[in-house]
Structure formats: C-alpha cells, structure tokens
Amino acid sequence: MLPSRSIVSEEVQLLRGGAIATNLLGAFGQSLKETRLTALLGYLLAVRPEPLVTLFGFSGRVLSVCLETRHDEGRSDILVETSRGLGVIEAKVDTTDASAQSHRYPARWRVLLTLLPGEERSNILRQLHWQQLADWLDATAQSGSPAYRFLVAQFIAHLEEHHMIKTSESLEIYAREINEPVTLSLFIQGHIYGCRYEKKNKVARAQYFAPHFGASIARHQPGIFTGISYVARVEHVFLSTTWKEFRDGVCEYHGKQWWNSHSKLVQDLHREWNWTKGEQRSFLLLGEPRLAFNPPVRKERLQKGKGWLSRRFFSFDDLYAAWGPG
C-alpha cells in the first residue's frame, strides 16, 4: 500500500552509537580518519576530475583514480593516472610533513594535504592546506550537478566539524542558561550539561560550552556570579530519552568507574528530572571547566534585555567584546 500524500517528510536526527552524526561521513564513524576523507575525495575526483586536477597541478586527461594502492614501499592514499603520467595525493589530518613518504611512490606529480600552510615547493611537489581544498571545492561545485554539490557540502561539513577548516558561521561556543542546583552541580562536578533536544540544533559542531548562570542560582550558591564566566571544551555529544540511555551514554565514554564515583551526583539528577515521559535530551560531555571571564559577561551585553539567553552560539571574540569596557 502506498503511503498517504498527507504524510509530511521531516528531517530527524541520525545517531551512531548514541552520538549525533551531523554529516554523511559522520554516519560512518564519529572519529576523524584520513581513509574516510580520501575515499570521498577520490570519489569526487573520479566523478568530476577537471576542477581538482587543476588545483593539484596535474596535466593530461584523467584515466583512472585509485584509492590505497599498494607499492613496493607502502601504500598511497590516492593515485591518479592521466594521459601524461601519475599523480599521488597524500593526506594528513595534522601537521605531519608527508613529502618523504610521497617520494616512495612512482609519480610525476605529488600533492600533500595537511594542516601546514600551503606552498608550491617545486613543479612536481605541491603542499595544500585543507582550507585551500575546501575553498576550491566550494567555488567549483556551483557548476556541478546537485548530487556533486551535495557531496562537496558534506565533505566540507565534516572538515568543519573536526575543526580542520574554519566554519562559515561561528560555532565556537554553545551557551545556555543554568539556573538550578542540579544542573549546576552536573556542570561543575560532573562536567556534563543536559537540556531538551532541539531539532536542527548545531550543538554537536560546537567546540566549547559556556553556561550563563542566572541571578537565582547566583544568590544561593557561594562563588557563583550572574553571567558567563566558565568555558569548557565539548568532548562528546549524545542523545537520550530514558535513564538507561543516559547511563549507557556516559559509561561508554567515561567508564563505569566514573559513574560509581559520581553516584550522588547522578542520583540527584535521576530524582530531580523526569525520565518517564519520553522526552529526548541532548547531553554534552565536557572537559574541565575553566574560569575565562572575571567579572562574568552579562547577557544584556550580548542581547537586548535580561530575558532568557536568546542566542545560542558565540565566538570568543563575541564574548571578549561584550566583556570589555563600555
């Protein structure tokens, strides 16, 4: 039986092992892996060779694109055969200089993709930063097919998520209100923040979390002052609806020993929050909270009025500008 025409298709969140997958490559695993990046890059090369071979400095008509080709002295990431010779592409997700490695493979041209600044070392060796690749793909994809543009967008989104390139909008800091004792203890002692799940929220792409402490909690908790004062790195994000899902998500990342050593904290959370109504929540597992702003950044410097924090994402520049005199 065909589905009714009245049914409206709606985007839902994709999870992998409880963690949010924000792009196509993230669906294959949350960690950053060179093999995933080079696999999609090789596919983009094969589908539409001309723009990329121009960036890489290869000449001739592309005849084949090979991933993880075995050679006598190792395995190349991407090997491109053109009518004028072979080009090899070596990708690193850090600042490793792969020039020596690239010379192990027989090739006329060599390209290094790393986090090092881009430079043309010679006529046959070119070093590119991932940002240069992303900018080139973004510019040249506009004339490609819808499917090609989609894959390019997913590739760039994956690089942004793992902070390999700059983002088109500031997603450095995710900011939310904390105005009650259990959530405050969860943040300060447990390095966790939880809130109601919001569709199309980009929290999984944030690098840091910054709580805004409300006046109510500041009045009753010594050492806590109204405003944004602490910043903590976002290490992991997952969703849960039930208490078991929350426990499993925390234990998978921190281990059962952490859970047992924070028994009072999690018992308070279990008692104070309702876990039986099927409400889906986002949880951020954080690094050590750091005191970044003293005195705190007041919300009226970030928005009009003193109501609930209406904006969720900031850059450090945004917060420092609001923190300064004036």
Backbone torsions as a table, in degrees:
resi	resn	phi	psi	omega
1	MET	NA	131.5	-179.2
2	LEU	-73.7	146.1	179.1
3	PRO	-67.8	152.4	-179.4
4	SER	-65.9	144.7	178.4
5	ARG	-68.1	-17.8	-177.0
6	SER	-78.7	-11.3	-179.9
7	ILE	-73.1	125.5	-178.8
8	VAL	-97.3	124.7	178.0
9	SER	-74.4	134.5	-176.0
10	GLU	-134.6	136.6	178.3
11	GLU	-69.1	133.7	177.0
12	VAL	-122.5	163.3	-177.5
13	GLN	-77.1	134.2	175.4
14	LEU	-94.9	128.9	178.8
15	LEU	-115.0	144.9	171.9
16	ARG	-128.4	112.0	-176.6
17	GLY	60.7	30.5	-179.8
18	GLY	88.4	-15.2	179.6
19	ALA	-91.4	149.0	-176.7
20	ILE	-77.6	129.4	173.8
21	ALA	-100.3	116.6	-173.7
22	THR	-98.0	-3.0	179.3
23	ASN	-155.7	173.9	-174.7
24	LEU	-59.7	-47.0	-178.9
25	LEU	-65.7	-31.9	178.0
26	GLY	-64.8	-22.3	177.9
27	ALA	-68.6	-20.4	179.7
28	PHE	-92.3	-5.8	178.8
29	GLY	154.7	144.6	-175.8
30	GLN	-78.6	-23.8	-176.7
31	SER	-78.3	158.4	178.1
32	LEU	-87.9	119.8	-177.9
33	LYS	-128.7	134.2	178.6
34	GLU	-60.5	-36.3	-176.6
35	THR	-64.9	-34.6	177.3
36	ARG	-69.2	-42.8	-180.0
37	LEU	-63.4	-45.6	-178.0
38	THR	-71.5	-28.5	177.2
39	ALA	-64.2	-47.0	179.7
40	LEU	-71.4	-37.8	177.4
41	LEU	-62.3	-42.2	176.8
42	GLY	-61.8	-38.1	178.0
43	TYR	-65.0	-44.1	178.2
44	LEU	-61.1	-38.0	177.2
45	LEU	-63.2	-42.8	-178.1
46	ALA	-70.3	-38.0	-178.3
47	VAL	-70.5	-39.9	-175.3
48	ARG	-145.4	82.0	-171.1
49	PRO	-69.1	-37.3	-166.3
50	GLU	-54.3	-50.3	-177.1
51	PRO	-61.4	-41.1	-175.2
52	LEU	-75.9	-38.1	179.1
53	VAL	-66.9	-28.2	174.6
54	THR	-65.5	-45.9	177.2
55	LEU	-61.4	-41.4	-176.0
56	PHE	-77.7	-13.9	179.0
57	GLY	83.5	17.3	176.2
58	PHE	-82.3	149.4	177.4
59	SER	-122.4	159.9	-179.4
60	GLY	95.5	175.5	179.9
61	ARG	-86.4	131.1	-178.3
62	VAL	-71.2	127.1	-179.2
63	LEU	-102.9	-35.1	-179.7
64	SER	-159.3	156.0	174.7
65	VAL	-129.7	123.5	-176.0
66	CYS	-122.2	134.2	177.8
67	LEU	-99.8	138.1	175.0
68	GLU	49.9	56.4	178.1
69	THR	-79.2	131.8	179.6
70	ARG	-84.1	134.2	177.0
71	HIS	-123.6	176.0	179.9
72	ASP	-61.2	-31.8	-176.1
73	GLU	-119.6	41.5	176.0
74	GLY	130.5	-160.7	-175.9
75	ARG	-136.2	122.9	-179.8
76	SER	-81.5	151.6	-179.6
77	ASP	-72.1	-56.1	178.9
78	ILE	-135.5	128.3	177.6
79	LEU	-118.4	122.1	-177.3
80	VAL	-113.0	122.6	176.3
81	GLU	-101.3	124.0	175.0
82	THR	-116.1	175.2	179.8
83	SER	-68.4	-8.7	-179.0
84	ARG	-116.5	2.6	177.7
85	GLY	147.8	-168.4	-177.8
86	LEU	-109.1	140.8	173.4
87	GLY	-123.3	137.4	-179.5
88	VAL	-118.0	140.0	179.6
89	ILE	-121.2	122.2	177.5
90	GLU	-112.9	126.9	-175.8
91	ALA	-113.1	135.1	175.4
92	LYS	-131.5	138.0	-178.5
93	VAL	-91.7	13.5	177.7
94	ASP	-138.8	-157.0	-177.4
95	THR	-96.4	19.1	178.1
96	THR	-60.8	133.4	175.2
97	ASP	-87.2	108.2	-175.3
98	ALA	-96.7	17.9	-177.1
99	SER	-63.7	-43.6	179.4
100	ALA	-62.3	-41.3	179.3
101	GLN	-63.2	-41.3	-177.9
102	SER	-65.0	-27.3	-179.0
103	HIS	-78.2	-4.4	175.5
104	ARG	-74.4	-19.0	-172.9
105	TYR	-105.4	141.5	179.9
106	PRO	-70.3	116.6	-178.6
107	ALA	-160.5	152.2	176.4
108	ARG	-85.9	-33.2	179.8
109	TRP	-127.6	147.6	179.7
110	ARG	-134.3	134.0	179.4
111	VAL	-126.0	133.4	177.3
112	LEU	-111.9	123.6	174.8
113	LEU	-106.2	112.6	-176.8
114	THR	-146.4	-174.4	173.5
115	LEU	-93.6	7.2	173.8
116	LEU	-77.4	154.0	177.6
117	PRO	-59.0	144.1	-178.8
118	GLY	-71.0	144.0	175.7
119	GLU	-163.1	151.9	175.1
120	GLU	-99.6	103.2	-173.8
121	ARG	-74.9	-31.6	178.7
122	SER	-163.1	-179.0	179.1
123	ASN	-66.3	-18.9	-176.2
124	ILE	-117.4	-2.4	-179.6
125	LEU	-130.3	117.7	-178.3
126	ARG	-124.5	131.4	177.5
127	GLN	-109.0	126.4	-178.3
128	LEU	-123.6	138.1	170.9
129	HIS	-80.0	150.7	179.2
130	TRP	-57.7	-30.4	178.5
131	GLN	-63.2	-39.2	178.3
132	GLN	-63.4	-41.1	177.9
133	LEU	-63.9	-45.8	-178.8
134	ALA	-62.5	-43.4	179.8
135	ASP	-63.3	-41.0	-179.6
136	TRP	-66.6	-44.5	178.3
137	LEU	-62.0	-43.7	-179.0
138	ASP	-61.0	-41.4	-178.2
139	ALA	-71.9	-42.4	-174.8
140	THR	-83.6	-18.6	-178.1
141	ALA	-69.9	-20.4	-176.1
142	GLN	-60.1	-27.3	179.6
143	SER	-96.0	5.3	179.9
144	GLY	-90.0	179.9	179.4
145	SER	-71.7	162.1	176.7
146	PRO	-56.9	-39.2	179.9
147	ALA	-64.7	-41.1	179.4
148	TYR	-65.7	-44.1	179.1
149	ARG	-61.5	-37.8	178.0
150	PHE	-62.5	-47.2	-178.4
151	LEU	-64.9	-38.7	176.8
152	VAL	-62.5	-43.5	179.7
153	ALA	-61.8	-39.5	178.6
154	GLN	-68.2	-38.5	177.9
155	PHE	-62.0	-47.6	-179.8
156	ILE	-65.5	-40.2	179.4
157	ALA	-61.3	-37.3	179.4
158	HIS	-67.6	-40.2	176.9
159	LEU	-64.2	-40.0	178.4
160	GLU	-64.7	-43.8	-177.4
161	GLU	-58.7	-36.5	-178.3
162	HIS	-97.4	15.4	172.7
163	HIS	59.8	31.8	175.0
164	MET	-80.0	-25.7	178.9
165	ILE	-138.0	167.5	178.4
166	LYS	-75.7	151.6	179.2
167	THR	-89.1	155.5	179.8
168	SER	-70.8	-21.9	174.8
169	GLU	-135.5	157.6	-176.0
170	SER	-73.7	112.8	175.1
171	LEU	-122.2	27.6	-177.7
172	GLU	-63.4	-49.7	-170.2
173	ILE	-125.5	126.1	173.8
174	TYR	-96.9	123.4	-175.8
175	ALA	-118.7	135.4	177.3
176	ARG	-144.0	161.2	178.7
177	GLU	-76.9	141.0	165.9
178	ILE	-127.4	119.3	-174.0
179	ASN	-141.6	20.4	176.7
180	GLU	-146.1	152.9	-167.6
181	PRO	-60.0	-40.6	-175.6
182	VAL	-65.1	-45.4	179.3
183	THR	-65.7	-35.9	177.2
184	LEU	-63.8	-47.6	179.3
185	SER	-63.1	-38.6	178.6
186	LEU	-59.7	-39.3	179.6
187	PHE	-74.1	-52.6	-173.5
188	ILE	-68.6	-45.8	-174.8
189	GLN	-92.6	-39.1	-175.1
190	GLY	-97.9	-11.6	-178.7
191	HIS	57.6	45.0	179.8
192	ILE	-134.8	141.6	170.3
193	TYR	-128.5	134.9	178.3
194	GLY	-128.9	145.6	178.7
195	CYS	-155.8	168.4	177.6
196	ARG	-61.8	135.6	179.5
197	TYR	-67.3	134.8	178.3
198	GLU	-120.6	130.8	179.4
199	LYS	-64.0	145.9	178.4
200	LYS	60.7	22.3	175.2
201	ASN	-80.3	137.5	-176.6
202	LYS	-98.3	24.4	-175.2
203	VAL	-58.5	-32.8	-177.6
204	ALA	-66.5	-15.4	-179.9
205	ARG	-98.2	-2.3	-179.4
206	ALA	-74.4	146.5	178.7
207	GLN	-90.2	-31.6	-176.3
208	TYR	-136.8	159.5	173.7
209	PHE	-120.9	136.5	179.1
210	ALA	-131.9	111.9	178.0
211	PRO	-79.8	142.8	170.3
212	HIS	-101.2	113.0	-179.8
213	PHE	-79.7	125.7	-179.2
214	GLY	-77.7	166.7	-177.7
215	ALA	-62.8	-35.8	-177.5
216	SER	-63.1	-47.2	-179.2
217	ILE	-70.7	-32.5	-179.9
218	ALA	-67.4	-32.1	-179.5
219	ARG	-69.1	-28.3	-172.5
220	HIS	-109.0	-6.4	-177.9
221	GLN	-118.5	112.4	178.4
222	PRO	-57.5	138.6	177.6
223	GLY	83.4	-3.5	178.7
224	ILE	-106.3	129.1	-177.9
225	PHE	-123.9	148.6	-177.3
226	THR	-61.2	131.1	177.1
227	GLY	122.3	-171.7	178.1
228	ILE	-97.3	116.5	178.6
229	SER	-125.7	-31.6	-176.7
230	TYR	-105.0	147.2	174.4
231	VAL	-134.1	135.8	178.8
232	ALA	-133.9	141.2	179.4
233	ARG	-70.2	137.4	175.4
234	VAL	-82.4	117.6	-178.1
235	GLU	-100.0	-29.4	-176.3
236	HIS	-161.8	145.3	178.2
237	VAL	-131.2	133.6	175.5
238	PHE	-146.1	164.8	178.8
239	LEU	-110.6	148.9	173.6
240	SER	-150.4	150.5	177.1
241	THR	-113.4	-35.8	-178.4
242	THR	-110.0	165.9	177.1
243	TRP	-63.0	-38.2	179.5
244	LYS	-63.1	-41.3	179.0
245	GLU	-64.4	-38.9	177.6
246	PHE	-64.3	-47.6	-179.9
247	ARG	-60.5	-44.3	-179.5
248	ASP	-64.5	-39.1	-179.9
249	GLY	-65.1	-41.7	179.1
250	VAL	-69.3	-45.5	-177.4
251	CYS	-66.8	-33.0	178.5
252	GLU	-63.0	-35.0	-177.7
253	TYR	-90.3	-44.1	-174.3
254	HIS	-98.3	-22.8	-176.5
255	GLY	94.0	159.1	-177.2
256	LYS	-69.3	-26.9	179.1
257	GLN	-63.4	-41.0	177.2
258	TRP	-61.6	-43.8	-178.4
259	TRP	-60.4	-45.3	-178.8
260	ASN	-67.1	-36.4	-178.9
261	SER	-75.0	-14.0	177.5
262	HIS	-115.1	35.2	-173.1
263	SER	-60.7	-42.5	-179.0
264	LYS	-64.6	-41.4	-179.6
265	LEU	-60.4	-47.7	-177.1
266	VAL	-74.1	-29.8	175.5
267	GLN	-65.4	-40.8	176.1
268	ASP	-61.5	-41.8	179.2
269	LEU	-64.8	-42.2	179.6
270	HIS	-61.6	-38.8	-177.1
271	ARG	-76.0	-39.8	-172.9
272	GLU	-82.8	-30.6	-178.7
273	TRP	-99.6	144.5	178.0
274	ASN	-83.9	127.7	-176.7
275	TRP	-116.6	13.6	-174.5
276	THR	-114.9	0.4	-176.2
277	LYS	-97.0	4.4	178.2
278	GLY	73.4	23.3	179.7
279	GLU	-80.6	127.2	-179.3
280	GLN	-87.3	135.6	-177.6
281	ARG	-128.1	150.3	172.1
282	SER	-97.1	136.5	176.6
283	PHE	-124.3	132.3	177.6
284	LEU	-107.6	122.3	172.9
285	LEU	-94.0	124.4	-166.1
286	LEU	-117.1	161.2	170.3
287	GLY	-81.2	-172.2	-179.7
288	GLU	-61.5	124.1	176.6
289	PRO	-63.4	133.1	-179.6
290	ARG	-113.3	137.1	175.8
291	LEU	-76.6	105.2	-173.6
292	ALA	-103.7	-27.1	-175.3
293	PHE	-131.8	116.0	178.8
294	ASN	-142.7	106.9	7.8
295	PRO	-71.5	163.9	-177.0
296	PRO	-66.9	160.0	172.7
297	VAL	-80.5	122.9	-178.5
298	ARG	-86.8	143.7	-174.5
299	LYS	-64.5	-28.1	179.9
300	GLU	-68.0	-14.2	173.3
301	ARG	-86.1	-9.7	-179.6
302	LEU	-107.8	-15.5	-177.4
303	GLN	-156.4	172.5	175.9
304	LYS	-84.9	126.6	177.2
305	GLY	88.2	175.9	-176.9
306	LYS	-113.0	20.3	178.3
307	GLY	-71.9	-168.9	178.9
308	TRP	-57.7	147.0	-179.8
309	LEU	-58.7	112.8	-173.7
310	SER	-87.4	-20.8	-179.4
311	ARG	-106.2	139.6	-174.0
312	ARG	-106.9	-24.1	-174.5
313	PHE	-121.6	137.4	-179.7
314	PHE	-140.0	160.5	167.3
315	SER	-98.7	165.3	174.4
316	PHE	-61.5	-34.9	178.2
317	ASP	-61.8	-39.8	177.9
318	ASP	-57.8	-47.2	-175.9
319	LEU	-70.6	-40.4	178.9
320	TYR	-67.1	-34.6	176.6
321	ALA	-65.1	-39.9	179.5
322	ALA	-74.5	-22.7	-178.1
323	TRP	-80.5	-28.2	-174.4
324	GLY	-69.7	177.4	-178.6
325	PRO	-67.8	156.1	176.7
326	GLY	129.7	NA	NA
